[in-house]
């Protein structure tokens, strides 16, 4: 009897202590911290500029959000280090191509149960961006800042040539050859020595040929450079390069300036170019956009990139982290936070995306996809294939040789992938 009374008394005391602590926290205005790790450029250009911290804390006064900013090249290292040291962040900005390796390293939480408790509706989001955050059937990331490419062209140049805007990859070649031979104007411009040139940039047009460097086939990652669609694309790219500047290190800034100055007829166009390149045009009416061209098999495609939000696997505040994500992913807030494009097409109804310059991106985003599965070997494959792709463009090997050697080298890399 005494023992039972003692236990009861201890429970009463414990409950009292908990109650007292709760009252003390409430009285002191104590808040739960949400630690967010993100790219410093994202913080500076959108989070800080648009007052996201104040907006969130006004909507969720029980939370105090703390932003830690790191350089782009330090994102992955910081995520892994914080996880290894048991000091996981609650919310993490993840480069989309890093989702797979970071999840494989145990740094990212599976968040399906948390997502189900939110009001998020993915029916109007980019399907490819949403799907890329799902690994092995588990949601580990939510897209907030994807991008994609559209095609930009100089209307004035096309009028001088008597040609219509390009709708197909064959149209692009016609414009390229005619502009170069009649006006001495380049077709396009870009840095072919850049590793992702073969996957994005000129390589992004490979999707219009219904082709990828590799893909998941029957449960295994397979190189697809031995397919006729891949060879057709490389031959098209080699022909296009005949009418491009031969400086292999021409950088993006110079290429875009050349386009704005009327020295280039067409250019793959990214969201960042709206603010940086359009002002360089003497006459804005010379610039027009279209979705990416249709290839020989009737397919069109646009290469995506971008970022996802994730929650640290060791976060002790996962519910709070999801509260921040639910807030950040509302259409009006996505529009404020995205540097490239918002993942939800409804966000294009809000500033700064509710202007005509973004209309073609809104349309293109619906069917855009990643140039290949974003597994941990993506970058290594890009580096390897771009060597052969570049050699083909420069004429040191034939398109057939590039595809044959590239097939062997890429498959050798993919064979090392651990499932």
C-alpha positions as CSV (number, residue, x, y, z in Angstrom):
1,X,0.0,0.0,0.0
2,X,2.8,2.4,1.0
3,X,4.6,1.5,-2.2
4,X,1.5,2.3,-4.3
5,X,1.1,5.7,-2.6
6,X,4.7,6.5,-3.1
7,X,4.5,5.8,-6.8
8,X,1.3,7.8,-7.1
9,X,3.0,10.7,-5.3
10,X,6.0,10.5,-7.6
11,X,3.7,10.6,-10.7
12,X,1.9,13.7,-9.3
13,X,5.2,15.4,-8.6
14,X,6.5,14.5,-12.1
15,X,3.4,15.8,-13.8
16,X,3.6,19.0,-11.8
17,X,7.2,19.5,-12.9
18,X,6.2,19.0,-16.5
19,X,3.3,21.4,-16.1
20,X,5.5,23.9,-14.4
21,X,8.1,23.7,-17.1
22,X,5.5,24.1,-19.8
23,X,4.1,27.1,-18.0
24,X,7.6,28.6,-17.7
25,X,8.3,28.1,-21.4
26,X,5.0,29.7,-22.3
27,X,5.6,32.6,-19.9
28,X,9.1,33.1,-21.3
29,X,7.9,32.9,-24.9
30,X,10.2,30.0,-25.7
31,X,10.0,28.9,-29.3
32,X,11.2,25.8,-31.1
33,X,14.1,26.5,-33.4
34,X,14.0,25.3,-37.0
35,X,17.5,25.1,-38.4
36,X,17.7,25.6,-42.2
37,X,20.8,24.9,-44.3
38,X,20.8,26.5,-47.7
39,X,22.9,27.9,-50.5
40,X,24.0,31.5,-49.6
41,X,22.8,32.8,-53.0
42,X,19.3,31.4,-52.5
43,X,19.2,33.2,-49.1
44,X,20.5,36.5,-50.4
45,X,18.5,36.6,-53.6
46,X,15.1,35.4,-52.4
47,X,14.8,34.4,-48.7
48,X,16.3,37.5,-47.3
49,X,15.2,39.9,-50.0
50,X,11.6,38.9,-49.8
51,X,11.3,38.7,-46.0
52,X,10.5,35.0,-45.8
53,X,11.8,34.6,-42.2
54,X,9.4,37.4,-41.0
55,X,6.5,36.1,-43.0
56,X,6.9,32.5,-41.7
57,X,7.4,33.5,-38.1
58,X,4.3,35.8,-38.3
59,X,2.3,32.8,-39.5
60,X,3.9,30.3,-37.1
61,X,4.8,32.4,-33.9
62,X,5.7,29.2,-32.1
63,X,8.8,28.7,-34.2
64,X,12.1,30.5,-34.7
65,X,13.7,29.8,-38.0
66,X,17.5,30.0,-38.2
67,X,19.2,30.1,-41.6
68,X,22.7,28.8,-42.1
69,X,24.2,29.9,-45.4
70,X,27.0,28.1,-47.3
71,X,28.6,28.3,-50.7
72,X,27.2,26.1,-53.5
73,X,30.2,23.9,-53.5
74,X,30.0,23.3,-49.8
75,X,26.3,22.2,-49.7
76,X,26.8,18.5,-49.9
77,X,29.9,18.5,-47.7
78,X,28.0,20.4,-45.0
79,X,25.0,18.1,-45.1
80,X,27.1,15.0,-44.8
81,X,29.3,16.5,-42.0
82,X,26.3,17.7,-39.9
83,X,24.8,14.2,-40.3
84,X,28.0,12.4,-39.4
85,X,28.4,14.6,-36.3
86,X,24.9,14.0,-35.1
87,X,23.9,17.6,-35.6
88,X,21.5,17.3,-38.5
89,X,19.7,20.3,-39.9
90,X,15.9,20.3,-39.8
91,X,15.4,21.7,-43.3
92,X,18.0,21.3,-46.1
93,X,18.3,22.7,-49.6
94,X,19.5,19.8,-51.7
95,X,20.9,20.0,-55.3
96,X,18.5,17.7,-57.2
97,X,21.4,15.6,-58.6
98,X,22.6,15.1,-54.9
99,X,19.3,13.5,-53.7
100,X,20.3,10.0,-54.4
101,X,23.8,10.0,-52.9
102,X,22.7,11.9,-49.8
103,X,19.8,9.6,-49.2
104,X,22.1,6.6,-49.8
105,X,24.4,8.2,-47.2
106,X,21.6,8.2,-44.6
107,X,21.4,12.0,-44.4
108,X,17.8,12.5,-45.7
109,X,14.6,11.6,-43.9
110,X,11.7,9.7,-45.5
111,X,8.8,12.2,-45.2
112,X,5.7,10.5,-46.8
113,X,3.9,10.4,-43.4
114,X,4.7,14.1,-42.8
115,X,3.6,15.1,-46.2
116,X,0.2,13.4,-45.8
117,X,-0.6,15.7,-42.9
118,X,-0.1,18.8,-45.0
119,X,-2.4,20.6,-47.5
120,X,0.1,20.2,-50.3
121,X,-1.5,19.3,-53.6
122,X,0.9,18.1,-56.3
123,X,-1.6,17.8,-59.1
124,X,-0.4,21.1,-60.7
125,X,3.3,20.5,-60.1
126,X,6.0,19.4,-62.6
127,X,5.6,15.6,-62.6
128,X,9.3,15.0,-63.3
129,X,10.4,17.3,-60.4
130,X,8.0,15.6,-58.0
131,X,9.1,12.1,-59.1
132,X,12.8,12.9,-58.7
133,X,12.3,13.4,-55.0
134,X,11.0,9.9,-54.7
135,X,13.6,7.2,-54.3
136,X,12.8,3.6,-53.9
137,X,9.1,4.5,-53.5
138,X,9.9,6.9,-50.6
139,X,9.6,10.6,-50.7
140,X,12.9,12.2,-49.5
141,X,12.7,15.6,-51.2
142,X,10.1,18.2,-52.4
143,X,11.0,20.3,-55.4
144,X,10.9,24.1,-55.0
145,X,13.3,25.5,-57.5
146,X,13.6,23.4,-60.7
147,X,14.4,25.0,-64.0
148,X,14.1,23.9,-67.7
149,X,15.2,25.1,-71.1
150,X,13.1,26.7,-73.8
151,X,14.3,27.9,-77.2
152,X,15.0,31.6,-77.8
153,X,15.4,33.1,-81.3
154,X,16.1,36.5,-82.9
155,X,13.0,37.5,-84.9
156,X,14.8,40.2,-86.8
157,X,17.4,37.7,-88.1
158,X,14.7,35.2,-89.1
159,X,12.9,38.0,-91.0
160,X,16.1,39.0,-92.9
161,X,16.5,35.3,-93.9
162,X,12.8,34.9,-94.8
163,X,12.5,32.0,-92.5
164,X,9.7,31.0,-90.0
165,X,10.4,30.4,-86.3
166,X,11.8,26.9,-85.7
167,X,9.4,24.2,-84.7
168,X,11.6,21.2,-85.4
169,X,15.2,20.2,-85.1
170,X,15.4,20.2,-88.9
171,X,14.2,23.8,-88.9
172,X,17.0,24.7,-86.5
173,X,19.6,23.3,-88.9
174,X,18.1,25.3,-91.8
175,X,18.2,28.5,-89.8
176,X,21.8,27.7,-88.6
177,X,23.1,27.0,-92.1
178,X,21.3,29.9,-93.8
179,X,22.2,32.5,-91.1
180,X,25.9,31.5,-91.2
181,X,26.2,31.5,-95.0
182,X,24.1,34.5,-95.8
183,X,24.7,36.8,-92.9
184,X,27.8,35.5,-91.1
185,X,25.7,35.0,-88.0
186,X,26.3,32.0,-85.7
187,X,23.5,29.5,-85.1
188,X,24.1,29.2,-81.3
189,X,27.0,29.6,-78.9
190,X,28.2,27.8,-75.8
191,X,31.1,26.4,-73.8
192,X,31.6,22.8,-75.1
193,X,34.3,22.1,-72.6
194,X,31.8,22.5,-69.8
195,X,31.1,19.0,-68.3
196,X,27.3,19.3,-68.6
197,X,27.3,20.6,-72.1
198,X,26.5,17.1,-73.3
199,X,23.5,16.7,-70.9
200,X,22.2,20.3,-70.7
201,X,23.1,23.2,-73.1
202,X,23.4,21.6,-76.6
203,X,23.0,18.2,-75.0
204,X,19.5,19.1,-73.8
205,X,18.3,18.8,-77.3
206,X,19.0,15.0,-77.1
207,X,15.6,14.7,-75.4
208,X,14.0,16.0,-78.6
209,X,15.5,13.0,-80.3
210,X,13.7,10.7,-77.8
211,X,17.1,9.7,-76.5
212,X,19.1,9.7,-73.2
213,X,22.7,8.9,-72.4
214,X,21.4,6.3,-70.0
215,X,18.2,5.2,-68.3
216,X,16.7,2.6,-66.1
217,X,15.9,-0.4,-68.2
218,X,14.4,-3.6,-66.6
219,X,15.6,-2.6,-63.2
220,X,19.2,-1.8,-64.3
221,X,20.9,1.4,-65.4
222,X,21.9,1.0,-69.1
223,X,23.9,3.2,-71.4
224,X,21.8,4.1,-74.5
225,X,24.4,5.6,-76.7
226,X,24.3,2.5,-79.0
227,X,20.7,3.3,-80.0
228,X,19.9,4.8,-83.4
229,X,18.2,7.8,-81.7
230,X,21.5,8.7,-79.9
231,X,23.5,8.5,-83.1
232,X,20.9,10.7,-84.9
233,X,21.3,13.3,-82.2
234,X,25.1,13.3,-82.2
235,X,25.0,13.7,-86.0
236,X,22.6,16.7,-85.6
237,X,24.8,18.2,-83.0
238,X,27.9,17.9,-85.1
239,X,26.1,19.6,-88.0
240,X,24.9,22.3,-85.7
241,X,28.4,22.9,-84.4
242,X,29.6,23.8,-87.9
243,X,27.7,27.0,-87.5
244,X,28.8,27.8,-83.9
245,X,31.9,29.7,-82.6
246,X,34.9,27.4,-82.5
247,X,36.2,28.8,-79.2
248,X,35.8,25.7,-77.0
249,X,35.9,27.8,-73.8
250,X,33.5,30.5,-74.7
251,X,31.6,31.1,-71.5
252,X,27.9,31.5,-70.9
253,X,28.1,35.2,-70.3
254,X,29.8,35.9,-73.6
255,X,27.5,33.5,-75.5
256,X,24.4,35.3,-74.1
257,X,25.9,38.8,-74.9
258,X,26.5,37.7,-78.5
259,X,22.9,36.6,-78.7
260,X,21.7,39.9,-77.4
261,X,23.9,41.7,-79.9
262,X,22.4,39.9,-82.8
263,X,25.5,37.8,-83.5
264,X,23.7,34.5,-82.7
265,X,20.4,33.5,-84.2
266,X,19.2,31.1,-81.5
267,X,20.0,30.1,-77.9
268,X,18.9,27.5,-75.3
269,X,17.2,29.8,-72.8
270,X,17.1,29.4,-69.0
271,X,15.1,31.3,-66.4
272,X,18.1,33.2,-65.2
273,X,18.5,34.8,-68.6
274,X,15.3,36.8,-68.3
275,X,16.9,39.3,-65.8
276,X,20.4,39.1,-67.1
277,X,20.1,39.0,-70.9
278,X,16.8,40.7,-71.9
279,X,18.1,44.1,-70.7
280,X,21.0,43.7,-73.1
281,X,18.7,43.7,-76.2
282,X,18.5,47.1,-77.8
283,X,15.0,46.2,-79.1
284,X,13.1,43.7,-76.9
285,X,10.8,43.0,-79.9
286,X,13.7,41.1,-81.6
287,X,13.5,38.4,-78.9
288,X,10.9,35.6,-78.9
289,X,10.5,32.2,-77.3
290,X,9.1,28.8,-78.1
291,X,9.0,25.4,-76.5
292,X,11.8,23.1,-77.5
293,X,11.6,21.8,-81.0
294,X,10.2,18.5,-82.2
295,X,12.7,15.9,-83.2
296,X,12.6,13.4,-86.1
297,X,10.4,10.9,-84.2
298,X,7.9,13.5,-83.2
299,X,9.1,13.9,-79.6
300,X,10.0,17.1,-77.8
301,X,11.8,17.5,-74.5
302,X,13.5,20.0,-72.2
303,X,16.2,19.3,-69.7
304,X,15.5,20.2,-66.1
305,X,17.8,20.9,-63.1
306,X,17.3,22.7,-59.8
307,X,16.8,22.0,-56.1
308,X,14.7,20.2,-53.6
309,X,13.8,20.8,-49.9
310,X,14.6,17.9,-47.6
311,X,14.5,17.1,-43.9
312,X,17.6,15.9,-42.1
313,X,17.3,12.3,-41.1
314,X,18.5,13.1,-37.6
315,X,16.3,16.2,-37.2
316,X,14.7,16.3,-33.8
317,X,12.0,18.7,-35.1
318,X,10.6,17.0,-38.1
319,X,7.1,18.2,-37.5
320,X,8.3,21.8,-37.3
321,X,10.5,21.3,-40.3
322,X,7.5,20.2,-42.3
323,X,5.6,23.2,-41.1
324,X,8.2,25.4,-42.7
325,X,8.2,23.4,-45.9
326,X,4.4,23.5,-46.2
327,X,4.6,27.3,-45.8
328,X,7.5,27.7,-48.2
329,X,5.8,25.5,-50.9
330,X,2.5,27.5,-51.0
331,X,2.3,28.9,-54.6
332,X,2.7,32.5,-53.6
333,X,5.7,31.7,-51.4
334,X,7.3,29.3,-54.0
335,X,7.2,32.3,-56.4
336,X,9.1,34.4,-53.9
337,X,11.7,31.8,-53.0
338,X,12.5,30.2,-56.4
339,X,15.6,31.5,-58.2
340,X,14.9,29.5,-61.4
341,X,11.3,28.4,-61.7
342,X,8.7,27.4,-59.1
343,X,7.8,23.7,-59.2
344,X,4.0,24.4,-58.9
345,X,2.6,25.9,-62.1
346,X,0.0,27.7,-59.9
347,X,2.9,29.8,-58.6
348,X,3.2,31.5,-62.0
349,X,0.1,33.4,-61.0
350,X,2.2,35.4,-58.5
351,X,5.0,37.9,-58.8
352,X,7.6,37.8,-60.2
353,X,6.5,35.0,-62.5
354,X,3.1,36.5,-63.6
355,X,4.6,38.3,-66.6
356,X,4.6,37.2,-70.3
357,X,8.4,36.5,-70.2
358,X,7.7,33.4,-68.1
359,X,4.6,32.1,-70.0
360,X,6.7,29.7,-72.2
361,X,8.5,28.3,-69.2
362,X,5.1,27.6,-67.5
363,X,4.1,25.6,-70.6
364,X,7.4,23.8,-71.0
365,X,7.6,22.8,-67.4
366,X,4.6,20.5,-67.8
367,X,6.5,18.1,-70.0
368,X,10.2,18.8,-69.0
369,X,12.3,16.0,-67.6
370,X,15.8,15.3,-66.4
371,X,18.4,14.4,-69.1
372,X,19.1,11.1,-67.3
373,X,18.2,9.5,-64.0
374,X,19.8,11.6,-61.2
375,X,21.8,8.8,-59.6
376,X,25.0,9.4,-57.7
377,X,27.0,8.6,-60.9
378,X,25.3,11.3,-63.0
379,X,28.2,13.8,-62.8
380,X,30.8,11.1,-63.5
381,X,28.9,10.0,-66.6
382,X,28.5,13.6,-67.8
383,X,32.3,14.2,-67.5
384,X,33.1,11.0,-69.3
385,X,30.6,11.3,-72.1
386,X,31.3,15.0,-72.7
387,X,34.9,14.1,-73.7
388,X,33.6,11.9,-76.5
389,X,30.8,14.3,-77.4
390,X,33.3,17.2,-77.6
391,X,35.7,15.1,-79.8
392,X,32.8,14.4,-82.2
393,X,31.9,18.1,-82.4
394,X,35.6,19.0,-83.1
395,X,35.8,16.3,-85.8
396,X,38.6,14.3,-84.1
397,X,36.3,11.2,-84.1
398,X,33.1,10.4,-86.0
399,X,29.7,10.4,-84.4
400,X,29.7,6.6,-84.8
401,X,33.0,6.4,-82.9
402,X,31.8,8.8,-80.2
403,X,28.6,6.7,-79.6
404,X,30.5,3.4,-79.7
405,X,33.3,4.5,-77.3
406,X,30.8,6.5,-75.1
407,X,28.6,3.4,-74.8
408,X,31.4,1.3,-73.5
409,X,32.7,4.0,-71.1
410,X,29.3,5.0,-69.7
411,X,28.2,1.4,-69.2
412,X,31.5,0.6,-67.4
413,X,30.6,3.5,-64.9
414,X,27.0,2.3,-64.5
415,X,28.1,-1.2,-63.8
416,X,29.7,0.1,-60.6
417,X,26.4,1.4,-59.3
418,X,25.3,-0.2,-56.1
419,X,21.5,-0.7,-55.9
